């Protein structure tokens, strides 16, 4: 395998790992605030790494430019959407989870 192919595999595996971390965070964490945080951070990084792998694999000028545009779009919109969800939860009066003695998430 060439070094480019190794880079593609590494980026794709890292993207899949962070996507899996986001999925575990959505299932495991206790409230909407921590879940949206896990989803926005890990999922954004996972998607960016996976799209970077696709851009590297395509090696075409127009396809790579579209992939870079998609990377920038996701880098801006994913955290913004998570912020909007957290703000809506706060406006609805949903209290953040606080760790109390003997309380497990």
PDB file as gemmi writes it, atoms N, CA and C in Angstrom:
CRYST1    1.000    1.000    1.000  90.00  90.00  90.00 P 1                      
ATOM      1  N   UNK A   1       0.840  -1.183   0.000  1.00  0.00           N  
ATOM      2  CA  UNK A   1       0.000   0.000   0.000  1.00  0.00           C  
ATOM      3  C   UNK A   1       0.881   1.242   0.000  1.00  0.00           C  
ATOM      4  N   UNK A   2       0.404   2.237  -0.690  1.00  0.00           N  
ATOM      5  CA  UNK A   2       1.136   3.496  -0.758  1.00  0.00           C  
ATOM      6  C   UNK A   2       0.877   4.315   0.508  1.00  0.00           C  
ATOM      7  N   UNK A   3       1.718   5.318   0.766  1.00  0.00           N  
ATOM      8  CA  UNK A   3       1.482   6.178   1.934  1.00  0.00           C  
ATOM      9  C   UNK A   3       0.133   6.909   1.871  1.00  0.00           C  
ATOM     10  N   UNK A   4      -0.315   7.245   0.680  1.00  0.00           N  
ATOM     11  CA  UNK A   4      -1.623   7.891   0.545  1.00  0.00           C  
ATOM     12  C   UNK A   4      -2.736   6.949   0.980  1.00  0.00           C  
ATOM     13  N   UNK A   5      -2.638   5.693   0.585  1.00  0.00           N  
ATOM     14  CA  UNK A   5      -3.651   4.716   0.988  1.00  0.00           C  
ATOM     15  C   UNK A   5      -3.632   4.488   2.495  1.00  0.00           C  
ATOM     16  N   UNK A   6      -2.449   4.499   3.104  1.00  0.00           N  
ATOM     17  CA  UNK A   6      -2.362   4.379   4.559  1.00  0.00           C  
ATOM     18  C   UNK A   6      -3.032   5.575   5.230  1.00  0.00           C  
ATOM     19  N   UNK A   7      -2.833   6.751   4.666  1.00  0.00           N  
ATOM     20  CA  UNK A   7      -3.478   7.946   5.211  1.00  0.00           C  
ATOM     21  C   UNK A   7      -4.991   7.879   5.109  1.00  0.00           C  
ATOM     22  N   UNK A   8      -5.477   7.375   3.973  1.00  0.00           N  
ATOM     23  CA  UNK A   8      -6.928   7.232   3.787  1.00  0.00           C  
ATOM     24  C   UNK A   8      -7.503   6.269   4.824  1.00  0.00           C  
ATOM     25  N   UNK A   9      -6.837   5.141   5.004  1.00  0.00           N  
ATOM     26  CA  UNK A   9      -7.308   4.145   5.976  1.00  0.00           C  
ATOM     27  C   UNK A   9      -7.266   4.718   7.392  1.00  0.00           C  
ATOM     28  N   UNK A  10      -6.187   5.423   7.728  1.00  0.00           N  
ATOM     29  CA  UNK A  10      -6.064   5.994   9.074  1.00  0.00           C  
ATOM     30  C   UNK A  10      -7.154   7.028   9.334  1.00  0.00           C  
ATOM     31  N   UNK A  11      -7.410   7.897   8.361  1.00  0.00           N  
ATOM     32  CA  UNK A  11      -8.461   8.907   8.531  1.00  0.00           C  
ATOM     33  C   UNK A  11      -9.838   8.265   8.643  1.00  0.00           C  
ATOM     34  N   UNK A  12     -10.096   7.262   7.816  1.00  0.00           N  
ATOM     35  CA  UNK A  12     -11.403   6.601   7.857  1.00  0.00           C  
ATOM     36  C   UNK A  12     -11.611   5.867   9.182  1.00  0.00           C  
ATOM     37  N   UNK A  13     -10.583   5.181   9.662  1.00  0.00           N  
ATOM     38  CA  UNK A  13     -10.704   4.480  10.945  1.00  0.00           C  
ATOM     39  C   UNK A  13     -10.865   5.456  12.105  1.00  0.00           C  
ATOM     40  N   UNK A  14     -10.136   6.558  12.066  1.00  0.00           N  
ATOM     41  CA  UNK A  14     -10.279   7.562  13.121  1.00  0.00           C  
ATOM     42  C   UNK A  14     -11.680   8.174  13.090  1.00  0.00           C  
ATOM     43  N   UNK A  15     -12.202   8.421  11.892  1.00  0.00           N  
ATOM     44  CA  UNK A  15     -13.563   8.937  11.773  1.00  0.00           C  
ATOM     45  C   UNK A  15     -14.592   7.967  12.310  1.00  0.00           C  
ATOM     46  N   UNK A  16     -14.409   6.683  12.021  1.00  0.00           N  
ATOM     47  CA  UNK A  16     -15.327   5.669  12.543  1.00  0.00           C  
ATOM     48  C   UNK A  16     -15.226   5.571  14.063  1.00  0.00           C  
ATOM     49  N   UNK A  17     -14.019   5.689  14.591  1.00  0.00           N  
ATOM     50  CA  UNK A  17     -13.840   5.646  16.047  1.00  0.00           C  
ATOM     51  C   UNK A  17     -14.591   6.785  16.730  1.00  0.00           C  
ATOM     52  N   UNK A  18     -14.418   7.999  16.231  1.00  0.00           N  
ATOM     53  CA  UNK A  18     -15.083   9.133  16.862  1.00  0.00           C  
ATOM     54  C   UNK A  18     -16.594   9.099  16.649  1.00  0.00           C  
ATOM     55  N   UNK A  19     -17.040   8.546  15.546  1.00  0.00           N  
ATOM     56  CA  UNK A  19     -18.476   8.337  15.366  1.00  0.00           C  
ATOM     57  C   UNK A  19     -19.025   7.350  16.382  1.00  0.00           C  
ATOM     58  N   UNK A  20     -18.262   6.302  16.661  1.00  0.00           N  
ATOM     59  CA  UNK A  20     -18.663   5.339  17.686  1.00  0.00           C  
ATOM     60  C   UNK A  20     -18.667   5.944  19.077  1.00  0.00           C  
ATOM     61  N   UNK A  21     -17.682   6.791  19.365  1.00  0.00           N  
ATOM     62  CA  UNK A  21     -17.648   7.478  20.657  1.00  0.00           C  
ATOM     63  C   UNK A  21     -18.876   8.366  20.815  1.00  0.00           C  
ATOM     64  N   UNK A  22     -19.277   9.042  19.743  1.00  0.00           N  
ATOM     65  CA  UNK A  22     -20.478   9.886  19.802  1.00  0.00           C  
ATOM     66  C   UNK A  22     -21.721   9.045  20.062  1.00  0.00           C  
ATOM     67  N   UNK A  23     -21.803   7.887  19.438  1.00  0.00           N  
ATOM     68  CA  UNK A  23     -22.963   7.014  19.648  1.00  0.00           C  
ATOM     69  C   UNK A  23     -23.021   6.510  21.084  1.00  0.00           C  
ATOM     70  N   UNK A  24     -21.884   6.126  21.630  1.00  0.00           N  
ATOM     71  CA  UNK A  24     -21.848   5.680  23.026  1.00  0.00           C  
ATOM     72  C   UNK A  24     -22.225   6.830  23.957  1.00  0.00           C  
ATOM     73  N   UNK A  25     -21.757   8.026  23.651  1.00  0.00           N  
ATOM     74  CA  UNK A  25     -22.100   9.187  24.463  1.00  0.00           C  
ATOM     75  C   UNK A  25     -23.585   9.481  24.457  1.00  0.00           C  
ATOM     76  N   UNK A  26     -24.227   9.314  23.314  1.00  0.00           N  
ATOM     77  CA  UNK A  26     -25.670   9.552  23.242  1.00  0.00           C  
ATOM     78  C   UNK A  26     -26.448   8.551  24.080  1.00  0.00           C  
ATOM     79  N   UNK A  27     -25.970   7.331  24.146  1.00  0.00           N  
ATOM     80  CA  UNK A  27     -26.668   6.298  24.909  1.00  0.00           C  
ATOM     81  C   UNK A  27     -26.339   6.394  26.400  1.00  0.00           C  
ATOM     82  N   UNK A  28     -25.110   6.685  26.717  1.00  0.00           N  
ATOM     83  CA  UNK A  28     -24.634   6.580  28.101  1.00  0.00           C  
ATOM     84  C   UNK A  28     -24.851   7.832  28.946  1.00  0.00           C  
ATOM     85  N   UNK A  29     -24.784   9.006  28.370  1.00  0.00           N  
ATOM     86  CA  UNK A  29     -24.829  10.234  29.162  1.00  0.00           C  
ATOM     87  C   UNK A  29     -26.242  10.555  29.643  1.00  0.00           C  
ATOM     88  N   UNK A  30     -26.355  11.265  30.778  1.00  0.00           N  
ATOM     89  CA  UNK A  30     -27.639  11.346  31.473  1.00  0.00           C  
ATOM     90  C   UNK A  30     -28.646  12.385  30.984  1.00  0.00           C  
ATOM     91  N   UNK A  31     -28.220  13.495  30.424  1.00  0.00           N  
ATOM     92  CA  UNK A  31     -29.206  14.524  30.085  1.00  0.00           C  
ATOM     93  C   UNK A  31     -28.936  15.122  28.710  1.00  0.00           C  
ATOM     94  N   UNK A  32     -29.840  15.996  28.294  1.00  0.00           N  
ATOM     95  CA  UNK A  32     -29.783  16.553  26.945  1.00  0.00           C  
ATOM     96  C   UNK A  32     -28.535  17.405  26.739  1.00  0.00           C  
ATOM     97  N   UNK A  33     -28.066  18.062  27.772  1.00  0.00           N  
ATOM     98  CA  UNK A  33     -26.904  18.940  27.629  1.00  0.00           C  
ATOM     99  C   UNK A  33     -25.622  18.142  27.386  1.00  0.00           C  
ATOM    100  N   UNK A  34     -25.408  17.113  28.164  1.00  0.00           N  
ATOM    101  CA  UNK A  34     -24.203  16.307  27.969  1.00  0.00           C  
ATOM    102  C   UNK A  34     -24.294  15.479  26.695  1.00  0.00           C  
ATOM    103  N   UNK A  35     -25.483  15.050  26.348  1.00  0.00           N  
ATOM    104  CA  UNK A  35     -25.647  14.292  25.104  1.00  0.00           C  
ATOM    105  C   UNK A  35     -25.381  15.167  23.882  1.00  0.00           C  
ATOM    106  N   UNK A  36     -25.897  16.386  23.898  1.00  0.00           N  
ATOM    107  CA  UNK A  36     -25.663  17.261  22.746  1.00  0.00           C  
ATOM    108  C   UNK A  36     -24.190  17.639  22.649  1.00  0.00           C  
ATOM    109  N   UNK A  37     -23.523  17.767  23.791  1.00  0.00           N  
ATOM    110  CA  UNK A  37     -22.094  18.057  23.774  1.00  0.00           C  
ATOM    111  C   UNK A  37     -21.314  16.897  23.156  1.00  0.00           C  
ATOM    112  N   UNK A  38     -21.630  15.678  23.588  1.00  0.00           N  
ATOM    113  CA  UNK A  38     -20.936  14.507  23.046  1.00  0.00           C  
ATOM    114  C   UNK A  38     -21.200  14.356  21.553  1.00  0.00           C  
ATOM    115  N   UNK A  39     -22.438  14.580  21.167  1.00  0.00           N  
ATOM    116  CA  UNK A  39     -22.782  14.427  19.755  1.00  0.00           C  
ATOM    117  C   UNK A  39     -22.110  15.491  18.901  1.00  0.00           C  
ATOM    118  N   UNK A  40     -22.089  16.719  19.382  1.00  0.00           N  
ATOM    119  CA  UNK A  40     -21.536  17.781  18.544  1.00  0.00           C  
ATOM    120  C   UNK A  40     -20.025  17.679  18.414  1.00  0.00           C  
ATOM    121  N   UNK A  41     -19.332  17.380  19.487  1.00  0.00           N  
ATOM    122  CA  UNK A  41     -17.872  17.346  19.424  1.00  0.00           C  
ATOM    123  C   UNK A  41     -17.360  16.089  18.719  1.00  0.00           C  
ATOM    124  N   UNK A  42     -17.758  14.936  19.212  1.00  0.00           N  
ATOM    125  CA  UNK A  42     -17.227  13.686  18.659  1.00  0.00           C  
ATOM    126  C   UNK A  42     -17.730  13.422  17.250  1.00  0.00           C  
ATOM    127  N   UNK A  43     -19.010  13.672  17.031  1.00  0.00           N  
ATOM    128  CA  UNK A  43     -19.579  13.410  15.713  1.00  0.00           C  
ATOM    129  C   UNK A  43     -19.003  14.352  14.663  1.00  0.00           C  
ATOM    130  N   UNK A  44     -18.795  15.601  15.030  1.00  0.00           N  
ATOM    131  CA  UNK A  44     -18.200  16.550  14.091  1.00  0.00           C  
ATOM    132  C   UNK A  44     -16.792  16.115  13.707  1.00  0.00           C  
ATOM    133  N   UNK A  45     -16.002  15.748  14.690  1.00  0.00           N  
ATOM    134  CA  UNK A  45     -14.639  15.306  14.395  1.00  0.00           C  
ATOM    135  C   UNK A  45     -14.640  14.033  13.558  1.00  0.00           C  
ATOM    136  N   UNK A  46     -15.519  13.089  13.890  1.00  0.00           N  
ATOM    137  CA  UNK A  46     -15.597  11.850  13.122  1.00  0.00           C  
ATOM    138  C   UNK A  46     -15.998  12.085  11.679  1.00  0.00           C  
ATOM    139  N   UNK A  47     -16.987  12.941  11.477  1.00  0.00           N  
ATOM    140  CA  UNK A  47     -17.432  13.231  10.116  1.00  0.00           C  
ATOM    141  C   UNK A  47     -16.355  13.966   9.328  1.00  0.00           C  
ATOM    142  N   UNK A  48     -15.676  14.894   9.975  1.00  0.00           N  
ATOM    143  CA  UNK A  48     -14.617  15.636   9.292  1.00  0.00           C  
ATOM    144  C   UNK A  48     -13.485  14.699   8.879  1.00  0.00           C  
ATOM    145  N   UNK A  49     -13.105  13.785   9.750  1.00  0.00           N  
ATOM    146  CA  UNK A  49     -12.040  12.839   9.399  1.00  0.00           C  
ATOM    147  C   UNK A  49     -12.470  11.909   8.268  1.00  0.00           C  
ATOM    148  N   UNK A  50     -13.717  11.451   8.296  1.00  0.00           N  
ATOM    149  CA  UNK A  50     -14.202  10.562   7.238  1.00  0.00           C  
ATOM    150  C   UNK A  50     -14.282  11.293   5.896  1.00  0.00           C  
ATOM    151  N   UNK A  51     -14.736  12.529   5.904  1.00  0.00           N  
ATOM    152  CA  UNK A  51     -14.811  13.295   4.656  1.00  0.00           C  
ATOM    153  C   UNK A  51     -13.409  13.636   4.159  1.00  0.00           C  
ATOM    154  N   UNK A  52     -12.481  13.884   5.072  1.00  0.00           N  
ATOM    155  CA  UNK A  52     -11.095  14.112   4.656  1.00  0.00           C  
ATOM    156  C   UNK A  52     -10.522  12.864   3.994  1.00  0.00           C  
ATOM    157  N   UNK A  53     -10.876  11.689   4.505  1.00  0.00           N  
ATOM    158  CA  UNK A  53     -10.435  10.442   3.871  1.00  0.00           C  
ATOM    159  C   UNK A  53     -11.020  10.318   2.473  1.00  0.00           C  
ATOM    160  N   UNK A  54     -12.285  10.679   2.322  1.00  0.00           N  
ATOM    161  CA  UNK A  54     -12.910  10.623   0.997  1.00  0.00           C  
ATOM    162  C   UNK A  54     -12.258  11.616   0.045  1.00  0.00           C  
ATOM    163  N   UNK A  55     -11.960  12.810   0.528  1.00  0.00           N  
ATOM    164  CA  UNK A  55     -11.309  13.814  -0.320  1.00  0.00           C  
ATOM    165  C   UNK A  55      -9.931  13.346  -0.757  1.00  0.00           C  
ATOM    166  N   UNK A  56      -9.224  12.704   0.152  1.00  0.00           N  
ATOM    167  CA  UNK A  56      -7.897  12.189  -0.185  1.00  0.00           C  
ATOM    168  C   UNK A  56      -7.992  11.030  -1.173  1.00  0.00           C  
ATOM    169  N   UNK A  57      -9.035  10.219  -1.048  1.00  0.00           N  
ATOM    170  CA  UNK A  57      -9.205   9.076  -1.945  1.00  0.00           C  
ATOM    171  C   UNK A  57      -9.629   9.515  -3.343  1.00  0.00           C  
ATOM    172  N   UNK A  58     -10.441  10.564  -3.430  1.00  0.00           N  
ATOM    173  CA  UNK A  58     -10.944  10.995  -4.737  1.00  0.00           C  
ATOM    174  C   UNK A  58      -9.851  11.601  -5.603  1.00  0.00           C  
ATOM    175  N   UNK A  59      -8.997  12.405  -5.038  1.00  0.00           N  
ATOM    176  CA  UNK A  59      -7.868  13.030  -5.725  1.00  0.00           C  
ATOM    177  C   UNK A  59      -8.248  13.694  -7.043  1.00  0.00           C  
ATOM    178  N   UNK A  60      -9.438  14.257  -7.067  1.00  0.00           N  
ATOM    179  CA  UNK A  60      -9.886  15.012  -8.227  1.00  0.00           C  
ATOM    180  C   UNK A  60     -10.087  16.450  -7.781  1.00  0.00           C  
ATOM    181  N   UNK A  61      -9.747  17.390  -8.612  1.00  0.00           N  
ATOM    182  CA  UNK A  61      -9.827  18.792  -8.226  1.00  0.00           C  
ATOM    183  C   UNK A  61     -11.202  19.231  -7.766  1.00  0.00           C  
ATOM    184  N   UNK A  62     -12.230  18.959  -8.570  1.00  0.00           N  
ATOM    185  CA  UNK A  62     -13.581  19.386  -8.230  1.00  0.00           C  
ATOM    186  C   UNK A  62     -14.135  18.596  -7.048  1.00  0.00           C  
ATOM    187  N   UNK A  63     -13.902  17.303  -7.022  1.00  0.00           N  
ATOM    188  CA  UNK A  63     -14.394  16.475  -5.915  1.00  0.00           C  
ATOM    189  C   UNK A  63     -13.732  16.858  -4.598  1.00  0.00           C  
ATOM    190  N   UNK A  64     -12.452  17.140  -4.636  1.00  0.00           N  
ATOM    191  CA  UNK A  64     -11.753  17.559  -3.425  1.00  0.00           C  
ATOM    192  C   UNK A  64     -12.253  18.916  -2.959  1.00  0.00           C  
ATOM    193  N   UNK A  65     -12.498  19.825  -3.885  1.00  0.00           N  
ATOM    194  CA  UNK A  65     -13.025  21.141  -3.518  1.00  0.00           C  
ATOM    195  C   UNK A  65     -14.406  21.018  -2.881  1.00  0.00           C  
ATOM    196  N   UNK A  66     -15.242  20.152  -3.425  1.00  0.00           N  
ATOM    197  CA  UNK A  66     -16.563  19.927  -2.828  1.00  0.00           C  
ATOM    198  C   UNK A  66     -16.436  19.328  -1.434  1.00  0.00           C  
ATOM    199  N   UNK A  67     -15.499  18.416  -1.265  1.00  0.00           N  
ATOM    200  CA  UNK A  67     -15.292  17.808   0.050  1.00  0.00           C  
ATOM    201  C   UNK A  67     -14.805  18.836   1.071  1.00  0.00           C  
ATOM    202  N   UNK A  68     -13.917  19.711   0.657  1.00  0.00           N  
ATOM    203  CA  UNK A  68     -13.434  20.763   1.555  1.00  0.00           C  
ATOM    204  C   UNK A  68     -14.571  21.710   1.921  1.00  0.00           C  
ATOM    205  N   UNK A  69     -15.418  22.050   0.958  1.00  0.00           N  
ATOM    206  CA  UNK A  69     -16.578  22.894   1.253  1.00  0.00           C  
ATOM    207  C   UNK A  69     -17.506  22.201   2.247  1.00  0.00           C  
ATOM    208  N   UNK A  70     -17.715  20.912   2.069  1.00  0.00           N  
ATOM    209  CA  UNK A  70     -18.551  20.147   2.994  1.00  0.00           C  
ATOM    210  C   UNK A  70     -17.919  20.093   4.385  1.00  0.00           C  
ATOM    211  N   UNK A  71     -16.601  19.962   4.459  1.00  0.00           N  
ATOM    212  CA  UNK A  71     -15.907  19.987   5.746  1.00  0.00           C  
ATOM    213  C   UNK A  71     -16.152  21.304   6.478  1.00  0.00           C  
ATOM    214  N   UNK A  72     -15.997  22.408   5.771  1.00  0.00           N  
ATOM    215  CA  UNK A  72     -16.217  23.718   6.385  1.00  0.00           C  
ATOM    216  C   UNK A  72     -17.663  23.891   6.823  1.00  0.00           C  
ATOM    217  N   UNK A  73     -18.586  23.436   5.994  1.00  0.00           N  
ATOM    218  CA  UNK A  73     -20.007  23.540   6.318  1.00  0.00           C  
ATOM    219  C   UNK A  73     -20.335  22.748   7.581  1.00  0.00           C  
ATOM    220  N   UNK A  74     -19.832  21.533   7.680  1.00  0.00           N  
ATOM    221  CA  UNK A  74     -20.095  20.708   8.862  1.00  0.00           C  
ATOM    222  C   UNK A  74     -19.401  21.263  10.093  1.00  0.00           C  
ATOM    223  N   UNK A  75     -18.220  21.830   9.919  1.00  0.00           N  
ATOM    224  CA  UNK A  75     -17.485  22.404  11.040  1.00  0.00           C  
ATOM    225  C   UNK A  75     -18.248  23.568  11.661  1.00  0.00           C  
ATOM    226  N   UNK A  76     -19.028  24.268  10.861  1.00  0.00           N  
ATOM    227  CA  UNK A  76     -19.808  25.401  11.359  1.00  0.00           C  
ATOM    228  C   UNK A  76     -21.186  24.962  11.843  1.00  0.00           C  
ATOM    229  N   UNK A  77     -21.876  24.115  11.084  1.00  0.00           N  
ATOM    230  CA  UNK A  77     -23.277  23.822  11.393  1.00  0.00           C  
ATOM    231  C   UNK A  77     -23.479  22.824  12.527  1.00  0.00           C  
ATOM    232  N   UNK A  78     -22.630  21.828  12.686  1.00  0.00           N  
ATOM    233  CA  UNK A  78     -22.842  20.838  13.750  1.00  0.00           C  
ATOM    234  C   UNK A  78     -22.799  21.456  15.147  1.00  0.00           C  
ATOM    235  N   UNK A  79     -21.778  22.228  15.502  1.00  0.00           N  
ATOM    236  CA  UNK A  79     -21.797  22.854  16.830  1.00  0.00           C  
ATOM    237  C   UNK A  79     -22.922  23.880  16.984  1.00  0.00           C  
ATOM    238  N   UNK A  80     -23.270  24.559  15.903  1.00  0.00           N  
ATOM    239  CA  UNK A  80     -24.369  25.526  15.967  1.00  0.00           C  
ATOM    240  C   UNK A  80     -25.689  24.828  16.247  1.00  0.00           C  
ATOM    241  N   UNK A  81     -25.918  23.696  15.624  1.00  0.00           N  
ATOM    242  CA  UNK A  81     -27.147  22.938  15.870  1.00  0.00           C  
ATOM    243  C   UNK A  81     -27.187  22.409  17.300  1.00  0.00           C  
ATOM    244  N   UNK A  82     -26.062  21.940  17.814  1.00  0.00           N  
ATOM    245  CA  UNK A  82     -26.023  21.460  19.201  1.00  0.00           C  
ATOM    246  C   UNK A  82     -26.298  22.602  20.172  1.00  0.00           C  
ATOM    247  N   UNK A  83     -25.796  23.780  19.861  1.00  0.00           N  
ATOM    248  CA  UNK A  83     -26.070  24.942  20.705  1.00  0.00           C  
ATOM    249  C   UNK A  83     -27.554  25.290  20.671  1.00  0.00           C  
ATOM    250  N   UNK A  84     -28.162  25.196  19.510  1.00  0.00           N  
ATOM    251  CA  UNK A  84     -29.597  25.483  19.397  1.00  0.00           C  
ATOM    252  C   UNK A  84     -30.429  24.478  20.189  1.00  0.00           C  
ATOM    253  N   UNK A  85     -30.041  23.217  20.168  1.00  0.00           N  
ATOM    254  CA  UNK A  85     -30.754  22.195  20.946  1.00  0.00           C  
ATOM    255  C   UNK A  85     -30.611  22.476  22.441  1.00  0.00           C  
ATOM    256  N   UNK A  86     -29.405  22.803  22.883  1.00  0.00           N  
ATOM    257  CA  UNK A  86     -29.195  23.101  24.303  1.00  0.00           C  
ATOM    258  C   UNK A  86     -29.954  24.354  24.716  1.00  0.00           C  
ATOM    259  N   UNK A  87     -29.986  25.356  23.859  1.00  0.00           N  
ATOM    260  CA  UNK A  87     -30.733  26.579  24.173  1.00  0.00           C  
ATOM    261  C   UNK A  87     -32.222  26.294  24.256  1.00  0.00           C  
ATOM    262  N   UNK A  88     -32.737  25.466  23.359  1.00  0.00           N  
ATOM    263  CA  UNK A  88     -34.158  25.106  23.402  1.00  0.00           C  
ATOM    264  C   UNK A  88     -34.481  24.329  24.673  1.00  0.00           C  
ATOM    265  N   UNK A  89     -33.578  23.445  25.084  1.00  0.00           N  
ATOM    266  CA  UNK A  89     -33.796  22.700  26.330  1.00  0.00           C  
ATOM    267  C   UNK A  89     -33.802  23.647  27.525  1.00  0.00           C  
ATOM    268  N   UNK A  90     -32.919  24.615  27.514  1.00  0.00           N  
ATOM    269  CA  UNK A  90     -32.879  25.591  28.598  1.00  0.00           C  
ATOM    270  C   UNK A  90     -34.143  26.445  28.606  1.00  0.00           C  
ATOM    271  N   UNK A  91     -34.613  26.845  27.450  1.00  0.00           N  
ATOM    272  CA  UNK A  91     -35.841  27.634  27.361  1.00  0.00           C  
ATOM    273  C   UNK A  91     -37.057  26.852  27.843  1.00  0.00           C  
ATOM    274  N   UNK A  92     -37.020  25.531  27.694  1.00  0.00           N  
ATOM    275  CA  UNK A  92     -38.119  24.691  28.165  1.00  0.00           C  
ATOM    276  C   UNK A  92     -38.027  24.398  29.662  1.00  0.00           C  
ATOM    277  N   UNK A  93     -36.951  24.844  30.293  1.00  0.00           N  
ATOM    278  CA  UNK A  93     -36.803  24.662  31.730  1.00  0.00           C  
ATOM    279  C   UNK A  93     -36.221  23.328  32.143  1.00  0.00           C  
ATOM    280  N   UNK A  94     -35.568  22.636  31.231  1.00  0.00           N  
ATOM    281  CA  UNK A  94     -34.949  21.351  31.562  1.00  0.00           C  
ATOM    282  C   UNK A  94     -33.688  21.621  32.381  1.00  0.00           C  
ATOM    283  N   UNK A  95     -33.644  21.028  33.555  1.00  0.00           N  
ATOM    284  CA  UNK A  95     -32.517  21.233  34.464  1.00  0.00           C  
ATOM    285  C   UNK A  95     -31.353  20.324  34.080  1.00  0.00           C  
ATOM    286  N   UNK A  96     -30.127  20.824  34.168  1.00  0.00           N  
ATOM    287  CA  UNK A  96     -28.967  19.959  33.930  1.00  0.00           C  
ATOM    288  C   UNK A  96     -28.839  18.911  35.024  1.00  0.00           C  
ATOM    289  N   UNK A  97     -28.306  17.761  34.656  1.00  0.00           N  
ATOM    290  CA  UNK A  97     -28.081  16.683  35.610  1.00  0.00           C  
ATOM    291  C   UNK A  97     -26.926  17.073  36.514  1.00  0.00           C  
ATOM    292  N   UNK A  98     -27.094  16.877  37.804  1.00  0.00           N  
ATOM    293  CA  UNK A  98     -26.017  17.125  38.757  1.00  0.00           C  
ATOM    294  C   UNK A  98     -25.750  15.832  39.512  1.00  0.00           C  
ATOM    295  N   UNK A  99     -24.492  15.540  39.706  1.00  0.00           N  
ATOM    296  CA  UNK A  99     -24.112  14.305  40.396  1.00  0.00           C  
ATOM    297  C   UNK A  99     -24.380  14.458  41.884  1.00  0.00           C  
ATOM    298  N   UNK A 100     -25.206  13.582  42.399  1.00  0.00           N  
ATOM    299  CA  UNK A 100     -25.459  13.546  43.833  1.00  0.00           C  
ATOM    300  C   UNK A 100     -24.947  12.218  44.362  1.00  0.00           C  
ATOM    301  N   UNK A 101     -24.732  12.158  45.641  1.00  0.00           N  
ATOM    302  CA  UNK A 101     -24.162  10.956  46.237  1.00  0.00           C  
ATOM    303  C   UNK A 101     -25.057   9.747  45.980  1.00  0.00           C  
ATOM    304  N   UNK A 102     -24.467   8.691  45.473  1.00  0.00           N  
ATOM    305  CA  UNK A 102     -25.218   7.478  45.174  1.00  0.00           C  
ATOM    306  C   UNK A 102     -25.986   7.544  43.865  1.00  0.00           C  
ATOM    307  N   UNK A 103     -25.878   8.647  43.157  1.00  0.00           N  
ATOM    308  CA  UNK A 103     -26.600   8.828  41.901  1.00  0.00           C  
ATOM    309  C   UNK A 103     -25.679   8.472  40.749  1.00  0.00           C  
ATOM    310  N   UNK A 104     -26.135   7.596  39.883  1.00  0.00           N  
ATOM    311  CA  UNK A 104     -25.329   7.171  38.753  1.00  0.00           C  
ATOM    312  C   UNK A 104     -26.055   7.552  37.475  1.00  0.00           C  
ATOM    313  N   UNK A 105     -25.330   8.028  36.468  1.00  0.00           N  
ATOM    314  CA  UNK A 105     -26.014   8.444  35.225  1.00  0.00           C  
ATOM    315  C   UNK A 105     -26.688   7.308  34.501  1.00  0.00           C  
TER     316      UNK A 105                                                      
END                                                                             
